[in-house]
Amino acid sequence: MQRSREKMDRDKMEEQQNPCKRKLRVCVATCNRADYSKLAPIMFGIKSHPDEFELEVVVLGSHLIDDYGNTFRMIEQDDFDIGSKLHTIVRGEDEAAMVESVGLALVKLPDVLQRLRPDILVVHGDRFDALALATAAALMNIRILHLEGGEVSGTIDDSIRHAISKLAHYHACCTRMAEQHLIAMCEDSSRILLAGCPSYDKLLLTHHRDEYMDIIKSWLGEKVQDHDYIVALQHPVTTDIQHSIKIYGLMLDALLSFNKRTLILFPNIDAGSKEMVRVMRKKGIEQHPNFRAVKHIPFEQFIQLVCHAGCMIGNSSCGVREAGAFGTPVINLGTRQTGRETGENVLHVRDADTQNKIYHALELQFGKRYPCSKIYGDGSAVPRILKFLRTIDLDEPLQKTFCFPPVKDPISQDIDHILETRSALAVDLGGTNLRVAIVCMRGNIVKKYTEANPKTFEDRMCLILKMCTDAMRDAVCLNCRILGVGISTGGRVNPQEGVVLHSTKLIQEWSSVNLRTPISDALHLPVWVDNDGNCAALAERKFGHGKGVENFVTVITGTGIGGGIIHHNELVHGSTFCAAELGHIMVSLDGPECSCGSHGCIEAYASGMALQREAKRLHDEDLLKIEGMDNKLSEPITAAHLISAAKLGNSKADAILHKASTALGVGIVNILHIVNPSLVILSGVLASFYQGPVQHIISERALLSAQNIKVVASDLEEPALLGAASMVLDYAMRRIY
């Protein structure tokens, strides 16, 4: 005390004799190992300018506790004179102990601050110790420079950090977003410095050390390899201690299962840390050959360990901040860092409710390398802060001024978003090909698989399961979560049981076939099955022209004629599941034979097979060719040749198409008179050809009340697949259909 008084007298005399050379007396207060890594570069910078600054160092908090490594010694090893050591921690590691520690610090700090008489106190971050420092200084009219204000991390640390920002007079923040947050909190923009993180000044210069493998091996053993180990650092979340302890246990279980060499640091002194240590010891981590548990690592060595790790896991701010400068993959667990700005190297597991989710995150991240991120600094923070300190006008009033601009929201990765990107496996069981697709909620086909459809039931089932399994494996890499399987098939289907009651001639051997049970049992997913015409209607309802339309009909004009009816927003199946067999509406008693065995059906006139049959008949009679067509018609003859001939003036072809259009139009008129939809959607390869003629026939032959009903051609390229997917995406949460 006597030396301090003599020093104060000398300083006062020097100020009176040399008023222009007055040094700025800066007090830097450090509470723990984490904040010292941010404060040390500033302390070195201040110390390197003795003609401008006078440095005072105050040490308190967990620096002085043996269980946390007595880390004040590293400050002494850095050759800083510690002006005061304050034992301010009340042991107990619970909420009450934290409050008591703040109170004890507030009791001891006034004497120290009155003795040191700093012009400005430098306080870092969001710890309860730092809150005591800022409170004492503000009440004693000492100017406060707050480091890393304006950031968001989602726990009680947010409240403490923002409280310190409101007490502080000056701010040195790390990111543009943090600067905007401070301005939005009414802080004066002229007193805010966008400096970057001071620790980046050190780590960007020193992390490329040649002897990094010596450091890694000294902590993890001789056999460890570069990028083949994990650094784990998990702290309690004081607003939800029990949940954070649970997450800690799940993390340890996942790390044990992952079976990689792991360096695990003890948690900080927050409430809940003792329980976390008990969990660690109960699982035998300290004795496990894969783990090395330590209380403290010097910052320079810790940089090397994080830089060259295969992955960092936990909830330390180092993971979402410093690790980004190296491109080290990081898994951030829980809510402690929610809202922090992060690089693409960070994968959030906010709801870490299962060991498997954490293990899956380890599989995704371990061993990756990401581009280096400089969100939090470019290595020049200290020069900026020193320049800022030089501009402080000590004659300026302490009273703060305020303003309120807008602020933008943070954006970062999230594993729940990755796993909850809802998608469906869609299966189209055609006569020729078997198709499987991954379809997302927006109707985008993420990936499609096509194979020739085998002839036998057993081979088809094996191929379906193989293609679905391959798609599910690929879905993980494509960030899709598969909710279920939807199957579109021809024929009559009982969708309630998932059974194909009777298939078409295109697919043999499919009679009373249960598709749902074997596929659901094999893939462990819910399965929906329906007729391809119904699926086309569902696709239009969710993704096409039928979106938002309460009553409409979809008519498929392809190889056959099919469709589906949506009435009051629901698909109509009928009592025996043969509703909407639109292709088998009879429009003539003595018309051509249909594939169903009857005569005069729409399908017998207007389907692709019917038009192909007529085109081949004209070709065989040498009546299909016309001037302008190729001399040699390619085989096989298709409906396209008939349409082409009609467009070039072939009267025979035109007559056939007119009859087909009339049959289809009359059939659709019958539909309009029965179910009275507000829209007709034509789907399939012939939709664009039939749209105009059908609309014309409706205007001529329908009742007056139905003549204005619009006919549109579908815009969907894959209605069968999209309809199969829509069954899953619409009904997966209800589990009914």
Stockholm file with secondary structure:
# STOCKHOLM 1.0

chainA/1-737         MQRSREKMDRDKMEEQQNPCKRKLRVCVATCNRADYSKLAPIMFGIKSHPDEFELEVVVLGSHLIDDYGNTFRMIEQDDFDIGSKLHTIVRGEDEAAMVESVGLALVKLPDVLQRLRPDILVVHGDRFDALALATAAALMNIRILHLEGGEVSGTIDDSIRHAISKLAHYHACCTRMAEQHLIAMCEDSSRILLAGCPSYDKLLLTHHRDEYMDIIKSWLGEKVQDHDYIVALQHPVTTDIQHSIKIYGLMLDALLSFNKRTLILFPNIDAGSKEMVRVMRKKGIEQHPNFRAVKHIPFEQFIQLVCHAGCMIGNSSCGVREAGAFGTPVINLGTRQTGRETGENVLHVRDADTQNKIYHALELQFGKRYPCSKIYGDGSAVPRILKFLRTIDLDEPLQKTFCFPPVKDPISQDIDHILETRSALAVDLGGTNLRVAIVCMRGNIVKKYTEANPKTFEDRMCLILKMCTDAMRDAVCLNCRILGVGISTGGRVNPQEGVVLHSTKLIQEWSSVNLRTPISDALHLPVWVDNDGNCAALAERKFGHGKGVENFVTVITGTGIGGGIIHHNELVHGSTFCAAELGHIMVSLDGPECSCGSHGCIEAYASGMALQREAKRLHDEDLLKIEGMDNKLSEPITAAHLISAAKLGNSKADAILHKASTALGVGIVNILHIVNPSLVILSGVLASFYQGPVQHIISERALLSAQNIKVVASDLEEPALLGAASMVLDYAMRRIY
#=GR chainA/1-737 SS CHHHHHHHHHHHHHHHHCGGGCCEEEEEEECSHHHHHHHHHHHHHHHTCTTTEEEEEEEEGGGGCGGGTCTHHHHHHTTCCEEEEECCCCSSCSHHHHHHHHHHHHHHHHHHHHHHCCSEEEEETTCHHHHHHHHHHHHTTCEEEEESTTCCCSSHHHHHHHHHHHHCSEEEESSHHHHHHHHHTTCCGGGEEECCCHHHHHHHHHTTCTTHHHHHHHHHCTTCCTTCEEEEECCCCTTSHHHHHHHHHHHHHHHHHHTCEEEEECCCSSTTHHHHHHHHHHTTGGGCTTEEEESCCCHHHHHHHHHTCSEEEESCHHHHTGGGGTTCCEEEESSTTTTCCCCTTEEEESSCCCHHHHHHHHHHHTTCCCCCCCTTCCSCHHHHHHHHHHTCCTTSCSCCCCCCCCCCCCCCCCHHHHHTCEEEEEEEECSSEEEEEEEETTSCEEEEEEEECCSSHHHHHHHHHHHHHHHHHHHHHTTCEEEEEEEEESSEEETTTTEEEECCTTSTTCSSEECHHHHHHHHTSCEEEEEHHHHHHHHHHHHSTTTTCSSEEEEEESSSEEEEEEETTEECCCTTSCTTCGGGCBSCTTCCBCTTSCBSBHHHHHSHHHHHHHHHHHHHTTCSCCTTSCSSCCSSCCHHHHHHHHHTTCHHHHHHHHHHHHHHHHHHHHHHHHHCCSEEEEESTTHHHHHHHHHHHHHHHSCGGGTTCEEEECCCSCHHHHHHHHHHHHHTTTTCC
#=GC SS_cons         CHHHHHHHHHHHHHHHHCGGGCCEEEEEEECSHHHHHHHHHHHHHHHTCTTTEEEEEEEEGGGGCGGGTCTHHHHHHTTCCEEEEECCCCSSCSHHHHHHHHHHHHHHHHHHHHHHCCSEEEEETTCHHHHHHHHHHHHTTCEEEEESTTCCCSSHHHHHHHHHHHHCSEEEESSHHHHHHHHHTTCCGGGEEECCCHHHHHHHHHTTCTTHHHHHHHHHCTTCCTTCEEEEECCCCTTSHHHHHHHHHHHHHHHHHHTCEEEEECCCSSTTHHHHHHHHHHTTGGGCTTEEEESCCCHHHHHHHHHTCSEEEESCHHHHTGGGGTTCCEEEESSTTTTCCCCTTEEEESSCCCHHHHHHHHHHHTTCCCCCCCTTCCSCHHHHHHHHHHTCCTTSCSCCCCCCCCCCCCCCCCHHHHHTCEEEEEEEECSSEEEEEEEETTSCEEEEEEEECCSSHHHHHHHHHHHHHHHHHHHHHTTCEEEEEEEEESSEEETTTTEEEECCTTSTTCSSEECHHHHHHHHTSCEEEEEHHHHHHHHHHHHSTTTTCSSEEEEEESSSEEEEEEETTEECCCTTSCTTCGGGCBSCTTCCBCTTSCBSBHHHHHSHHHHHHHHHHHHHTTCSCCTTSCSSCCSSCCHHHHHHHHHTTCHHHHHHHHHHHHHHHHHHHHHHHHHCCSEEEEESTTHHHHHHHHHHHHHHHSCGGGTTCEEEECCCSCHHHHHHHHHHHHHTTTTCC
//
